[in-house]
């Protein structure tokens, strides 16, 4: 699969993961989601698996996947 970076949070479960990169291990959509949203099941390095909507993540090139967000920076603003 591919890797994504959490760049914004629209739902509580994604808030703690802003700035983190994880691997997409699955997909969910209208066929298995009562709200009809599309998204990804993302597994992070610590083993945590979270469902994230497509508008909360951005694709990450393999070269960028191993670069964690620096502590105390805003990964969205690029500080």
Backbone as a chain_set.jsonl record, in Angstrom:
{"seq": "XXXXXXXXXXXXXXXXXXXXXXXXXXXXXXXXXXXXXXXXXXXXXXXXXXXXXXXXXXXXXXXXXXXXXXXXXXXXXXX", "coords": {"N": [[0.841, -1.178, 0.0], [0.295, 2.395, 0.262], [1.818, 5.341, 1.785], [0.625, 7.863, 4.03], [0.288, 11.213, 5.29], [-1.021, 12.696, 8.154], [-2.678, 15.628, 7.982], [-4.628, 17.364, 8.842], [-7.409, 17.622, 11.122], [-10.654, 16.519, 11.278], [-12.17, 15.028, 12.881], [-12.447, 13.589, 16.159], [-10.852, 11.254, 16.619], [-8.688, 11.494, 14.929], [-7.197, 13.675, 15.712], [-4.95, 13.329, 17.625], [-3.015, 12.411, 15.899], [-2.084, 14.215, 14.045], [0.368, 15.344, 11.831], [1.748, 12.983, 11.816], [3.031, 10.125, 10.031], [1.702, 7.366, 8.366], [1.002, 3.964, 7.285], [-1.223, 3.066, 4.739], [-3.566, 0.614, 5.195], [-5.965, -0.276, 4.449], [-9.266, 0.455, 3.101], [-12.21, 2.393, 3.506], [-15.637, 3.066, 2.799], [-18.717, 4.352, 1.381], [-20.135, 1.983, 1.239], [-19.574, 0.614, 3.581], [-19.896, 2.401, 5.665], [-21.871, 4.32, 7.622], [-22.189, 7.094, 7.372], [-21.459, 7.644, 4.821], [-18.951, 8.532, 4.005], [-15.659, 8.561, 2.485], [-12.563, 6.943, 3.128], [-9.465, 5.99, 4.777], [-7.922, 3.181, 6.362], [-5.398, 3.499, 8.542], [-2.208, 2.521, 9.573], [0.036, 3.208, 12.137], [3.511, 3.622, 13.122], [3.731, 2.711, 15.766], [1.876, 0.725, 15.881], [-0.762, 1.433, 16.169], [-3.994, 1.654, 14.758], [-6.015, 3.658, 12.797], [-9.019, 5.058, 11.546], [-9.21, 7.307, 8.944], [-10.473, 10.176, 7.275], [-10.51, 10.946, 3.757], [-9.974, 13.654, 3.326], [-8.36, 14.403, 5.395], [-5.787, 13.617, 5.119], [-2.633, 13.484, 3.308], [-0.916, 12.169, 0.491], [2.296, 10.641, 0.792], [5.588, 10.741, -0.345], [7.881, 8.012, -0.625], [10.455, 8.783, 0.135], [10.002, 10.861, 1.913], [8.647, 9.691, 3.958], [9.948, 8.728, 6.239], [10.649, 10.891, 7.744], [9.999, 12.372, 10.627], [7.639, 14.72, 12.071], [8.981, 17.604, 13.521], [9.256, 18.073, 16.995], [7.127, 20.363, 18.593], [6.586, 21.892, 16.39], [4.429, 23.133, 13.826], [3.016, 20.98, 11.728], [1.336, 21.461, 9.606], [1.532, 24.156, 8.954], [4.174, 24.248, 8.416], [6.194, 25.165, 10.048]], "CA": [[0.0, 0.0, 0.0], [1.075, 3.626, 0.257], [1.871, 6.061, 3.055], [-0.034, 9.166, 4.083], [0.563, 12.059, 6.446], [-2.217, 13.35, 8.682], [-2.404, 17.066, 7.881], [-5.681, 18.122, 9.519], [-8.334, 16.761, 11.836], [-12.07, 16.882, 11.302], [-12.815, 14.112, 13.816], [-11.66, 13.427, 17.384], [-9.878, 10.164, 16.592], [-7.51, 11.841, 14.138], [-6.487, 14.8, 16.339], [-3.625, 13.016, 18.173], [-2.11, 11.9, 14.862], [-1.682, 15.274, 13.114], [1.809, 15.405, 11.624], [2.329, 11.637, 11.759], [2.953, 9.382, 8.778], [1.345, 5.97, 8.557], [0.782, 3.18, 6.071], [-2.609, 2.72, 4.45], [-3.721, -0.839, 5.183], [-7.308, -0.587, 3.987], [-10.114, 1.562, 2.656], [-13.62, 2.285, 3.847], [-16.433, 3.984, 1.991], [-20.164, 4.39, 1.578], [-20.671, 0.626, 1.389], [-19.4, 0.126, 4.948], [-19.843, 3.553, 6.558], [-23.218, 4.87, 7.625], [-22.178, 8.502, 6.977], [-21.182, 7.732, 3.394], [-17.651, 9.149, 3.72], [-14.566, 7.693, 2.051], [-11.361, 7.146, 3.922], [-8.434, 4.972, 4.84], [-7.461, 2.617, 7.625], [-3.97, 3.819, 8.539], [-1.456, 1.966, 10.69], [1.216, 3.987, 12.468], [4.691, 2.85, 13.514], [3.527, 2.095, 17.081], [0.865, -0.313, 15.752], [-2.097, 2.015, 16.245], [-4.735, 1.723, 13.507], [-7.048, 4.692, 12.893], [-9.741, 5.401, 10.329], [-9.067, 8.732, 8.62], [-11.16, 10.557, 6.045], [-9.584, 11.318, 2.675], [-9.603, 15.065, 3.391], [-7.48, 14.628, 6.546], [-4.454, 13.102, 4.829], [-1.985, 13.722, 2.011], [0.04, 11.132, 0.123], [3.684, 10.937, 1.13], [6.587, 10.009, -1.128], [8.669, 7.135, 0.239], [11.611, 9.528, 0.645], [9.563, 11.738, 2.991], [7.887, 8.922, 4.939], [10.713, 8.467, 7.451], [11.003, 12.149, 8.384], [8.913, 12.742, 11.531], [7.454, 16.144, 12.344], [9.789, 18.042, 14.651], [8.445, 18.395, 18.164], [6.909, 21.79, 18.807], [6.327, 22.59, 15.145], [3.108, 22.934, 13.237], [3.291, 20.302, 10.469], [0.492, 21.998, 8.549], [2.074, 25.459, 8.56], [5.556, 24.06, 7.973], [7.114, 25.892, 10.933]], "C": [[0.892, 1.249, 0.0], [1.016, 4.311, 1.622], [1.207, 7.421, 2.914], [0.399, 9.896, 5.343], [-0.741, 12.721, 6.869], [-1.925, 14.845, 8.741], [-3.469, 17.932, 8.54], [-6.619, 17.134, 10.195], [-9.744, 17.329, 11.766], [-12.823, 16.049, 12.331], [-11.88, 13.852, 14.997], [-10.569, 12.372, 17.282], [-8.615, 10.516, 15.808], [-6.659, 12.941, 14.774], [-5.101, 14.434, 16.877], [-2.59, 12.617, 17.124], [-1.679, 12.962, 13.854], [-0.156, 15.347, 13.057], [2.479, 14.048, 11.5], [2.119, 11.012, 10.382], [2.634, 7.933, 9.109], [1.106, 5.288, 7.227], [-0.696, 2.847, 5.923], [-2.702, 1.2, 4.348], [-5.112, -1.254, 4.719], [-8.068, 0.668, 3.613], [-11.515, 1.33, 3.188], [-14.382, 3.333, 3.061], [-17.916, 3.839, 2.285], [-20.764, 3.003, 1.789], [-20.515, 0.073, 2.801], [-19.275, 1.254, 5.973], [-21.196, 4.243, 6.504], [-23.283, 6.339, 7.217], [-21.841, 8.7, 5.508], [-19.868, 8.397, 3.033], [-16.677, 8.092, 3.206], [-13.35, 7.969, 2.913], [-10.46, 5.935, 3.915], [-8.296, 4.438, 6.26], [-5.948, 2.766, 7.583], [-3.328, 3.233, 9.787], [-0.187, 2.778, 10.881], [2.31, 3.077, 13.016], [4.505, 2.134, 14.847], [2.451, 1.012, 17.069], [-0.564, 0.179, 15.812], [-2.724, 2.057, 14.855], [-5.894, 2.679, 13.704], [-7.713, 4.861, 11.537], [-9.678, 6.901, 10.109], [-9.798, 9.036, 7.321], [-10.141, 11.039, 5.015], [-9.136, 12.767, 2.759], [-8.751, 15.403, 4.622], [-6.034, 14.253, 6.257], [-3.957, 13.558, 3.458], [-1.037, 12.572, 1.749], [1.451, 11.604, 0.431], [4.577, 10.1, 0.233], [7.414, 9.157, -0.17], [9.863, 7.843, 0.849], [11.246, 10.367, 1.861], [8.929, 10.974, 4.139], [8.626, 8.721, 6.256], [11.114, 9.732, 8.191], [9.856, 12.569, 9.287], [8.814, 14.258, 11.684], [8.291, 16.488, 13.563], [8.877, 18.434, 15.803], [8.332, 19.906, 18.33], [6.686, 22.572, 17.52], [4.914, 22.301, 14.681], [3.322, 22.296, 11.882], [2.457, 20.819, 9.306], [1.058, 23.314, 8.04], [3.508, 25.355, 8.08], [6.553, 24.827, 8.802], [8.285, 25.044, 11.329]], "O": [[2.097, 1.16, -0.235], [0.255, 3.904, 2.5], [1.219, 8.042, 1.852], [0.818, 9.285, 6.326], [-1.477, 13.244, 6.033], [-1.028, 15.278, 9.465], [-3.237, 19.118, 8.774], [-6.618, 15.946, 9.872], [-9.988, 18.473, 12.148], [-13.986, 16.329, 12.624], [-10.659, 13.891, 14.845], [-9.471, 12.57, 17.802], [-7.574, 9.891, 16.01], [-5.501, 13.112, 14.394], [-4.146, 15.164, 16.61], [-1.406, 12.5, 17.44], [-0.974, 12.642, 12.896], [0.519, 15.403, 14.085], [3.647, 13.963, 11.121], [1.164, 11.329, 9.673], [3.222, 7.347, 10.018], [1.019, 5.935, 6.183], [-1.339, 2.399, 6.872], [-2.02, 0.575, 3.535], [-5.404, -2.445, 4.609], [-7.586, 1.788, 3.783], [-11.955, 0.187, 3.305], [-13.829, 4.372, 2.7], [-18.313, 3.277, 3.306], [-21.793, 2.869, 2.45], [-21.243, -0.842, 3.186], [-18.637, 1.094, 7.013], [-21.617, 4.701, 5.442], [-24.329, 6.795, 6.758], [-21.93, 9.819, 5.001], [-19.672, 8.789, 1.883], [-16.842, 6.897, 3.453], [-13.138, 9.092, 3.37], [-10.66, 4.985, 3.158], [-8.527, 5.156, 7.233], [-5.29, 2.225, 6.694], [-3.818, 3.411, 10.902], [0.568, 3.013, 9.938], [2.065, 1.913, 13.332], [5.063, 1.054, 15.044], [2.138, 0.439, 18.112], [-1.49, -0.583, 15.533], [-2.071, 2.447, 13.886], [-6.667, 2.543, 14.652], [-7.049, 4.814, 10.501], [-10.051, 7.679, 10.987], [-9.749, 8.249, 6.376], [-9.048, 11.483, 5.367], [-8.035, 13.094, 2.315], [-8.455, 16.574, 4.861], [-5.147, 14.54, 7.061], [-4.729, 13.955, 2.586], [-0.419, 12.05, 2.678], [1.764, 12.791, 0.347], [4.356, 8.901, 0.066], [7.621, 9.546, 0.979], [10.249, 7.533, 1.976], [12.077, 10.568, 2.746], [8.692, 11.552, 5.199], [7.986, 8.557, 7.295], [11.851, 9.656, 9.174], [8.842, 13.069, 8.799], [9.783, 14.982, 11.456], [8.306, 15.735, 14.537], [7.838, 19.061, 15.593], [9.32, 20.631, 18.22], [6.605, 23.8, 17.557], [4.292, 21.329, 15.108], [3.765, 22.975, 10.956], [2.828, 20.637, 8.147], [1.067, 23.565, 6.835], [4.011, 26.261, 7.415], [7.651, 25.121, 8.33], [9.156, 25.5, 12.07]]}, "num_chains": 1, "name": "protein.A"}
